């Protein structure tokens, strides 16, 4: 298996795990990725203008998963 194949396999596995987690969170109405906290911290003006009823429901949030590549060099390349 090449490094590129391993990277793709890891990326696919990560996407699958995050998707499963997000779907379960939506089912439970849980904010496991702290989306509301993100809005509070990085968009405070918008947060202040609204009450919690105006905040997006977890079930309505669409998520795009773009895993970062964590394998940059092989052991052989490091030697």
Beta strands, then each sheet from edge to edge (+ up, - down):
end
